[in-house]
Amino acid sequence: MKTHLLLGVIAITLLLSSCRRDPLKDLREEESRIYITNYDTSLNYSNYKTFSIADTVAVIQNNRLVARERTAYDAQLITAVTNALQQRGFTLVSNTQNPDLGVTINRITNTQTGVVSYTDYGGYYDDYWDPYYWGSPGYSYYYPTYYGVYEVSESAVTIDIFDVKNKTQNNALRSVWSGLIRGSGIFRNENVNSQVMALFDQSPYLSAN
């Protein structure tokens, strides 16, 4: 499989276009997004003509499938992917019509929590303060340990395309293309079409023609 990675806007472009904005601290929402695609370089995608797409979106939280939903956002996402594939020459059929390709979409949210301890500030004060000042030669300072709890959440949208007509020997479905979107605002309806377009724009090989 080959991987393509596209940043929302390349940092060099930001530096050239503006000397006043900090490209790391002042990123706009759309500039924070990352688009990653994987595909099989050995495939001729013109050998596939039809596709079927799931009418619901899988909701995955902390690596577990928790629901299959069709919210307004999900419906728009399914439509955007369908339109993109049809523009590439693929024909939409139902899953009972023996499609060549099967498409699934996932909304992923993973949340991680942890504990961090703060002890002597990395030894900084041991070096800065002189224990001899307090009349205690041969001794160093003692700092009580403090603990802090942190939580980190990551969200992503993934689109996966499988070869349905050519199953493997163990009757498994072979992945022929996958796309991943990460960053701020990816679950907003107004961003759906541009995000899907970004994935397909970096996948010109994905065509039935």
C-alpha positions as CSV (number, residue, x, y, z in Angstrom):
1,M,0.0,0.0,0.0
2,K,1.2,3.5,-0.7
3,T,0.4,6.5,1.5
4,H,-0.2,10.1,0.5
5,L,-0.2,12.9,3.1
6,L,-1.6,16.3,2.5
7,L,-1.5,19.1,5.1
8,G,-4.3,21.7,5.1
9,V,-1.7,24.4,4.1
10,I,2.1,23.9,3.9
11,A,3.9,25.9,6.5
12,I,6.2,27.4,3.8
13,T,3.2,28.9,2.0
14,L,2.1,30.5,5.2
15,L,5.5,32.1,5.7
16,L,5.7,33.4,2.2
17,S,2.1,34.8,2.2
18,S,2.3,36.6,5.5
19,C,5.1,37.9,7.8
20,R,2.8,38.8,10.6
21,R,1.1,35.5,11.4
22,D,2.8,32.8,13.4
23,P,2.2,29.6,11.4
24,L,2.2,27.5,14.5
25,K,0.2,29.6,16.9
26,D,-2.2,31.3,14.5
27,L,-3.3,28.4,12.3
28,R,-6.8,28.8,11.0
29,E,-9.2,25.8,11.5
30,E,-8.9,24.6,7.9
31,E,-5.1,24.8,8.1
32,S,-5.0,22.3,11.0
33,R,-6.5,19.5,9.0
34,I,-4.5,16.5,7.7
35,Y,-5.6,14.3,4.9
36,I,-4.0,10.8,4.5
37,T,-4.8,8.3,1.8
38,N,-3.6,4.7,1.3
39,Y,-3.9,2.7,-1.9
40,D,-2.6,-0.5,-3.6
41,T,-0.2,0.5,-6.3
42,S,-0.5,-2.9,-8.0
43,L,-4.2,-2.3,-8.8
44,N,-5.8,-1.1,-12.0
45,Y,-8.9,0.7,-10.7
46,S,-10.5,0.8,-14.1
47,N,-11.2,-2.9,-13.6
48,Y,-13.9,-1.8,-11.1
49,K,-17.1,-0.3,-12.4
50,T,-19.8,-0.4,-9.7
51,F,-19.9,0.4,-6.0
52,S,-22.3,0.2,-3.1
53,I,-22.0,2.4,0.0
54,A,-23.3,1.8,3.5
55,D,-26.3,3.9,4.3
56,T,-25.1,4.5,7.9
57,V,-21.9,5.7,9.5
58,A,-20.1,3.6,12.0
59,V,-19.4,5.4,15.3
60,I,-16.2,4.2,16.9
61,Q,-15.1,5.3,20.4
62,N,-11.9,4.2,22.1
63,N,-11.5,1.5,19.4
64,R,-15.0,0.0,20.0
65,L,-18.0,0.2,17.6
66,V,-20.7,1.8,19.7
67,A,-23.4,2.6,17.1
68,R,-24.3,3.0,13.4
69,E,-26.0,6.3,12.8
70,R,-27.3,8.5,10.0
71,T,-27.4,12.0,11.3
72,A,-27.7,15.1,9.0
73,Y,-23.9,15.2,9.0
74,D,-23.6,11.5,8.2
75,A,-26.1,11.8,5.3
76,Q,-24.1,14.7,3.8
77,L,-20.9,12.7,4.2
78,I,-22.4,9.7,2.4
79,T,-23.7,11.9,-0.4
80,A,-20.3,13.6,-0.8
81,V,-18.4,10.3,-1.1
82,T,-21.1,8.9,-3.5
83,N,-20.9,12.0,-5.7
84,A,-17.1,11.9,-5.8
85,L,-17.0,8.2,-6.9
86,Q,-19.7,8.8,-9.5
87,Q,-17.6,11.7,-10.9
88,R,-14.8,9.2,-11.3
89,G,-16.9,7.0,-13.5
90,F,-18.1,4.5,-10.9
91,T,-21.8,3.5,-10.9
92,L,-23.8,3.3,-7.7
93,V,-25.7,0.0,-7.2
94,S,-27.4,-1.6,-4.2
95,N,-25.5,-4.1,-2.1
96,T,-27.7,-6.9,-3.5
97,Q,-26.6,-6.2,-7.1
98,N,-23.1,-7.7,-6.7
99,P,-21.1,-4.4,-6.6
100,D,-17.4,-4.5,-7.5
101,L,-16.6,-2.2,-4.6
102,G,-18.0,-1.7,-1.1
103,V,-17.6,1.6,0.8
104,T,-17.8,2.2,4.5
105,I,-17.5,5.4,6.5
106,N,-16.5,5.8,10.2
107,R,-16.5,8.6,12.8
108,I,-13.8,7.9,15.3
109,T,-13.2,9.5,18.7
110,N,-10.5,8.3,21.1
111,T,-10.1,9.8,24.5
112,Q,-7.0,9.1,26.7
113,T,-6.5,10.1,30.3
114,G,-3.3,9.9,32.4
115,V,-1.5,11.2,35.5
116,V,1.7,13.2,35.5
117,S,3.8,13.9,38.6
118,Y,5.6,17.1,39.5
119,T,8.5,16.6,41.9
120,D,11.6,18.8,42.0
121,Y,11.1,20.7,38.7
122,G,13.7,18.6,37.0
123,G,16.4,19.4,39.6
124,Y,16.3,23.1,38.6
125,Y,16.1,24.5,42.1
126,D,18.8,22.0,43.4
127,D,21.2,23.8,41.1
128,Y,19.9,27.3,41.6
129,W,19.7,27.5,45.4
130,D,22.7,27.0,47.5
131,P,21.9,24.7,50.6
132,Y,25.0,26.2,52.4
133,Y,23.0,29.5,52.6
134,W,20.8,27.9,55.2
135,G,23.6,26.4,57.2
136,S,23.0,22.8,55.9
137,P,26.1,21.6,54.2
138,G,25.8,18.2,52.5
139,Y,22.1,18.4,52.1
140,S,19.8,19.2,49.2
141,Y,16.2,20.4,49.0
142,Y,13.1,18.2,49.3
143,Y,10.0,18.9,47.2
144,P,6.7,17.2,47.8
145,T,5.2,15.4,44.8
146,Y,2.2,16.9,43.1
147,Y,0.0,15.1,40.6
148,G,-2.0,16.4,37.7
149,V,-4.6,14.6,35.5
150,Y,-4.8,15.2,31.8
151,E,-7.2,14.2,29.1
152,V,-6.5,14.1,25.3
153,S,-9.2,13.5,22.7
154,E,-8.6,12.7,19.0
155,S,-11.2,12.7,16.3
156,A,-11.1,11.5,12.8
157,V,-13.2,10.5,9.8
158,T,-12.2,7.5,7.7
159,I,-13.5,6.2,4.4
160,D,-12.6,2.7,3.3
161,I,-13.2,1.0,-0.1
162,F,-13.0,-2.8,-0.4
163,D,-12.9,-5.2,-3.3
164,V,-16.1,-7.1,-3.0
165,K,-16.0,-9.1,-6.2
166,N,-12.6,-10.7,-5.6
167,K,-12.5,-12.2,-2.1
168,T,-9.4,-13.7,-0.7
169,Q,-8.9,-17.4,0.0
170,N,-10.3,-17.0,3.5
171,N,-13.3,-15.1,2.2
172,A,-12.0,-11.8,3.5
173,L,-12.5,-8.4,1.8
174,R,-9.4,-6.7,0.5
175,S,-8.9,-3.0,1.2
176,V,-8.1,-1.1,-2.1
177,W,-8.2,2.4,-0.8
178,S,-8.6,4.3,2.5
179,G,-8.8,7.9,3.4
180,L,-8.4,9.6,6.8
181,I,-9.3,13.2,7.9
182,R,-8.0,14.7,11.1
183,G,-8.0,18.2,12.6
184,S,-10.3,20.9,13.9
185,G,-13.9,21.3,12.7
186,I,-14.0,18.0,10.8
187,F,-17.5,17.2,12.2
188,R,-19.1,20.4,10.9
189,N,-21.5,20.1,8.1
190,E,-20.1,23.1,6.2
191,N,-16.7,21.3,5.9
192,V,-17.9,18.0,4.6
193,N,-17.7,18.6,0.9
194,S,-14.3,20.3,0.9
195,Q,-12.8,17.6,3.1
196,V,-14.0,14.7,0.9
197,M,-12.8,16.7,-2.2
198,A,-9.4,17.0,-0.6
199,L,-9.0,13.2,-0.2
200,F,-10.1,12.5,-3.8
201,D,-8.0,15.3,-5.3
202,Q,-4.9,13.6,-4.0
203,S,-6.2,10.2,-5.5
204,P,-6.3,10.8,-9.3
205,Y,-5.7,7.1,-9.9
206,L,-9.0,6.2,-8.3
207,S,-11.1,6.2,-11.5
208,A,-13.2,3.7,-13.4
209,N,-12.3,5.3,-16.7
